[in-house]
Amino acid sequence: MTDVRSIDRLSDAAVADVLALATAAEQADGVYPLSEDTVLRVRHGGGAHLLAYADGVVAGYAGSGELVVHPSYRRRGFGSALLASSGDGPLAFWAHGDLPGAAALAEKTGFKRARVLWQMRRSLADLPGSTSTLPDGVTLRHFRPGHDEQAWLEVNSRAFAHHPEQGQWTLADLRLREAEPWFDPAGFLLAVDISDKLLGFHWTKVHPPAGDDPALGEIYVLGVDPGGHRRGLGVALSVAGLRHLADTGLTQALLYVDESNTAAVALYRKLGFEIFKTDVNYQR
């Protein structure tokens, strides 16, 4: 019988076990199985965590809408057991990399493909345009920790009002990321008017080299306040952030965007981004 345990806050040992499991899955599948948000919840608490045990070790993990089984314990019912332990009601989970094994588990357990998230990439050479395309009266400055949090949260909430994850960010979510080693205010660009009112932002992130990938820059979050929309501000912010990443010596950039967000996809294609990887959200 599969041993599945629900834990509200993981011990340091359990955190290490879950992250080691995720690394083993990445080595086998070529894609990391957990999102940044889930990793933060594993490390710092938040939400319930389901751990499946076999032979005294963690064989599978589910939490924050994600599920992964250690490569050594696949096809032995651990994925189904984790889903069963998640309850009988509506449920969703992400499958990073759109792998056949995840699709098979979804079909077996009554889940349907409901949402697609694309990772897109482009070279940071020959960037289009320049920051001179900013609308009149708009300037760029860096995010100031301890000063700009509330204004940013308000604009982020409005810009992503219909987004199931990004629009729900709280001050605690923001603070967690400010405490991460990768956080750099110099790469967190704010577009403001002459009164310093926040109109939009481009928060960039740098990923260290991993596997076959060099260090990568990311359009981490890009948003424009819909209540004060300025024509061309999204493009200008995009290019400004990409130029910042290029100026640090990076050669490649990535971003994540919902397949259904046609306006954003059109913007990123215009900027030279192409689909690199697909993540799928399955729902029951």
C-alpha positions in Angstrom: 0.0 0.0 0.0 1.3 3.4 -1.0 2.2 5.7 2.0 1.1 9.2 1.2 1.4 11.9 3.9 0.0 15.4 4.0 2.3 17.9 5.7 1.7 21.6 6.2 5.3 22.7 6.7 8.2 20.5 5.6 11.2 19.8 7.8 14.6 20.8 6.5 15.2 17.1 5.7 11.9 16.8 3.8 12.7 20.0 1.9 16.1 18.5 0.8 14.3 15.2 -0.2 11.7 17.0 -2.3 14.3 19.2 -4.1 16.6 16.1 -4.6 13.6 14.3 -6.2 13.0 17.3 -8.5 16.6 17.3 -9.6 16.5 13.6 -10.3 13.4 14.1 -12.4 15.1 17.0 -14.3 18.1 14.8 -15.1 15.8 12.1 -16.4 13.3 14.3 -18.3 15.4 17.3 -19.4 13.0 19.7 -17.7 12.6 20.8 -14.1 9.3 19.6 -12.7 8.5 22.4 -10.2 7.8 26.1 -10.8 9.5 28.9 -8.8 6.4 29.4 -6.7 6.2 25.8 -5.7 9.9 25.7 -4.8 9.4 28.8 -2.6 6.5 27.1 -0.9 8.5 24.0 -0.3 11.4 26.0 1.2 9.4 28.6 3.2 6.0 27.0 3.8 2.6 27.7 2.4 -0.2 25.3 1.3 -0.3 21.6 1.9 2.4 19.2 0.7 1.8 15.6 -0.2 4.7 13.2 0.0 4.6 9.6 -1.2 7.0 7.3 0.5 8.5 4.0 -0.7 11.5 2.0 0.8 11.8 4.8 3.4 12.5 7.5 0.8 10.4 10.2 -0.9 9.1 8.7 -4.1 6.7 11.4 -5.2 5.6 14.9 -4.3 2.4 17.0 -5.0 1.7 20.5 -4.0 0.7 23.9 -5.3 -0.8 22.4 -8.4 2.2 20.4 -9.4 3.2 16.7 -9.1 6.4 14.7 -9.7 7.4 11.1 -9.2 11.0 10.0 -8.8 12.2 8.3 -12.0 13.1 5.1 -10.0 9.5 4.8 -8.8 7.4 5.6 -11.9 4.7 3.3 -13.3 4.1 1.9 -9.8 1.0 3.9 -8.9 2.5 6.8 -7.0 1.2 9.5 -9.3 -2.3 8.1 -9.1 -2.0 7.8 -5.3 -0.9 11.4 -5.0 -3.9 12.6 -7.1 -6.3 10.4 -5.1 -4.9 11.9 -1.9 -5.6 15.4 -3.2 -9.4 14.9 -3.0 -12.3 14.1 -5.2 -13.3 17.7 -6.2 -12.1 19.9 -9.1 -8.3 19.7 -9.3 -5.5 21.0 -11.6 -1.8 20.2 -12.0 1.0 21.4 -14.2 3.0 19.1 -16.4 6.3 20.9 -17.3 7.7 20.0 -20.7 4.4 18.4 -22.0 5.9 14.9 -21.5 4.1 11.7 -22.6 4.1 10.3 -19.1 2.1 13.2 -17.8 -0.4 13.0 -20.6 -0.9 9.3 -19.9 -1.4 9.9 -16.2 -3.9 12.7 -17.0 -5.9 10.5 -19.4 -5.9 7.6 -16.9 -7.1 9.7 -14.0 -9.8 11.8 -15.8 -7.9 15.0 -16.4 -8.2 17.1 -19.5 -5.7 19.4 -21.2 -7.0 22.9 -20.2 -4.2 25.5 -20.4 -0.9 25.8 -22.2 2.1 27.9 -21.1 4.9 28.6 -23.6 8.5 29.3 -22.8 9.8 31.6 -25.6 13.4 32.5 -26.2 15.4 34.9 -28.4 19.0 36.0 -28.8 19.9 39.3 -27.1 21.9 40.3 -30.2 20.4 42.9 -32.6 17.7 44.1 -30.2 14.9 46.2 -31.9 14.2 49.8 -31.1 15.5 51.7 -28.0 14.2 53.3 -24.8 13.7 56.5 -26.8 10.3 55.1 -27.9 8.9 55.8 -24.4 5.8 58.0 -24.5 6.2 61.7 -23.8 6.3 62.5 -20.1 7.3 58.9 -19.2 10.7 58.0 -17.7 12.3 54.9 -16.4 13.8 54.3 -13.0 14.8 51.3 -10.8 12.6 49.7 -8.2 13.3 50.9 -4.7 12.9 48.1 -2.0 11.1 49.4 1.0 9.4 52.2 -1.0 7.7 50.8 -4.2 6.1 47.6 -3.0 2.5 48.8 -2.5 2.4 50.8 -5.7 3.8 47.8 -7.7 1.3 45.4 -6.1 -1.6 47.6 -7.1 -0.5 48.0 -10.7 0.4 44.3 -10.9 -3.1 43.4 -9.6 -4.8 45.6 -12.2 -2.5 44.5 -15.1 -3.1 40.8 -14.3 -6.7 41.0 -13.0 -7.7 37.9 -15.0 -4.5 35.9 -14.5 -5.0 33.0 -12.2 -1.6 33.3 -10.5 0.1 36.6 -11.1 -2.8 38.9 -10.3 -3.1 37.3 -6.8 0.4 38.3 -5.5 0.6 39.6 -2.0 3.2 41.6 -0.2 4.5 38.3 1.3 5.0 36.9 -2.2 6.9 40.0 -3.3 9.0 40.0 -0.1 10.0 36.3 -0.6 11.4 37.2 -4.0 13.2 40.3 -2.8 15.0 38.0 -0.4 16.2 35.6 -3.2 19.8 35.7 -4.3 18.8 36.5 -7.8 16.9 39.7 -6.9 18.4 42.8 -8.4 16.6 46.2 -8.2 18.8 47.4 -11.1 16.9 44.9 -13.3 13.5 45.9 -12.0 12.5 48.8 -14.2 9.6 51.1 -13.5 7.9 53.5 -16.0 6.7 56.6 -14.1 5.1 59.9 -15.1 6.4 63.3 -14.0 4.6 62.9 -10.6 6.4 59.5 -10.1 3.1 57.6 -10.6 3.8 54.1 -11.6 2.5 53.4 -15.2 4.2 50.0 -16.0 7.1 47.9 -15.2 9.6 45.3 -16.5 11.0 43.0 -13.8 13.9 41.0 -15.2 15.6 37.9 -13.7 18.9 36.2 -14.4 19.2 32.4 -14.3 22.7 31.0 -13.7 24.1 28.4 -16.1 22.4 25.0 -15.8 23.1 21.8 -17.8 23.5 22.8 -21.5 22.0 26.2 -20.9 24.2 29.3 -20.5 23.2 32.0 -18.1 19.8 33.2 -19.2 18.0 36.5 -18.8 14.2 36.5 -18.3 11.3 38.8 -18.8 10.1 37.9 -15.4 7.0 40.1 -15.1 6.0 42.7 -17.6 2.9 44.8 -17.0 1.2 48.1 -17.9 -1.5 49.7 -15.8 -4.7 49.3 -17.9 -6.1 52.4 -16.1 -3.4 54.6 -17.6 -2.5 52.8 -20.8 0.1 54.6 -22.9 0.4 53.4 -26.5 3.7 51.6 -27.1 4.7 51.5 -23.4 4.7 47.6 -23.4 7.2 47.5 -26.3 9.4 50.2 -24.8 9.5 48.5 -21.5 10.3 45.1 -23.1 13.2 46.5 -25.1 14.5 48.5 -22.1 14.6 45.3 -20.0 16.2 43.2 -22.7 18.9 45.9 -23.3 19.6 45.8 -19.5 20.1 42.0 -19.7 22.3 42.3 -22.8 24.4 45.0 -21.1 25.2 42.6 -18.3 26.8 40.2 -20.8 23.9 37.8 -21.3 23.3 36.4 -24.8 19.9 34.7 -24.5 16.5 35.7 -23.0 13.4 33.8 -22.1 9.9 34.5 -21.0 6.7 32.6 -20.1 3.3 33.4 -21.7 -0.1 31.7 -21.9 -0.8 30.4 -25.4 -4.3 32.0 -25.1 -2.9 35.5 -24.4 -2.9 36.5 -28.1 -1.9 40.1 -27.5 1.1 39.2 -25.4 2.1 36.4 -27.8 1.9 38.9 -30.7 4.1 41.4 -28.9 6.7 38.8 -28.1 6.8 37.4 -31.6 7.2 41.0 -32.9 10.2 41.2 -30.6 11.7 38.1 -32.1 10.8 35.5 -29.5 10.0 31.9 -30.6 8.5 28.9 -28.8 11.1 26.9 -27.0 9.2 24.7 -24.5 5.6 23.9 -23.6 4.0 23.4 -20.1 0.5 22.0 -19.8 -2.1 22.5 -17.1 -4.5 19.5 -16.7 -7.8 19.9 -15.0 -10.5 17.6 -13.6 
